Amino acid sequence: MSAADYPLALNTGTTPTLDLRTACEATAAAGLTHIGPWRHLLDGAGGADAAAKIIAESGLKASTLCRGGFLTAAEPSAQAAALESNRAAIVEAATLGTDSLIMVVGGLPAAAHVLGGDGDRTDKDIAAARHRVADRLAELVPFAQEHGVKLVLEPLHPMYAVDRAVLSTLGQALDLAAPHPTDAVAVVVDTFHVFWDPAVLEQIARAGREGRIASYQVCDFNLPIAQDALKSRGMMGDGYVDFASLSAAVAQAGYTGPVEVEIFNEEINAQDAALTLETMKQRYTDLVLPHLA
């Protein structure tokens, strides 16, 4: 392992009170070299070109862009809107200089209203929703390849299958990626979402053999589950994830890129960003990095 392997990155979902410039300043001040912005921060910065300039002037590189996806709509107009949004996200990722667009594929049309969307509230066919993800992905692949961007599928914990992601395991994500070139479709290993899977180590090894790991994201799984289940993530070491086995598996699979910390947690998200960054650096050094060697 060289000094350049496994650089720690801040995913800006961890510091939601900061705009892009402030997040970049805090990240650079903490001695990190990478940042993974969310798309809304690009709009706040004046667009992708302006955001790319802010990141570069801070001495940082973009590790990923969050997020594309939400491809499960059944109505043709909603499908067209999703494709348009994802093509815009692909262009934004390329402009930022990252080849990794994180894809949260979407939940059931019946639950679209939960996140402010619209869909048939009687449509609970999860298998059909997964088929539509595959269809929309196939439509996006040529455009992604033209721009040198990978569509990075993120399987989410099963408790989010209804509203956010009908992909729950790495195995499902890899099956969906399989028909496409490795430079177009990949996967992210997010410890919060996959640690529970009995086949996770086998599937990480498979992802490595197939050249599909584009990102490694770390945070912990806390109990009790927060009232807003999305915010049940914790700082590494505060919950129940075995970072040793997962990190070793990712390293053995051949991944050597940035490791993003992405935490949705009311207390952590509200605290001073400098404290968050210093804590994540220490926990990363103690709990994750030794197992990536």
Secondary structure, 3 states (H helix, E strand, C coil): CCCCCCCEEEEHHHCCCCCHHHHHHHHHHCCCCEEECEHHHHHHHCCHHHHHHHHHHCCCEECCEEEEECCCCCCHHHHHHHHHHHHHHHHHHHHHCCCEEEEECECCHHHHHHHCCCCCCCCCCHHHHHHHHHHHHHHHHHHHHHCCCEEEECCCCHHHCCCCECCCCHHHHHHHHCCCCCCCEEEEEEHHHHCCCCCHHHHHHHHHHCCCEEEEEECEECCCCCCCHHHCEECCCCCCCCHHHHHHHHHHCCCCCCEEECCCCHHHHHCCHHHHHHHHHHHHHHHHHHHCC
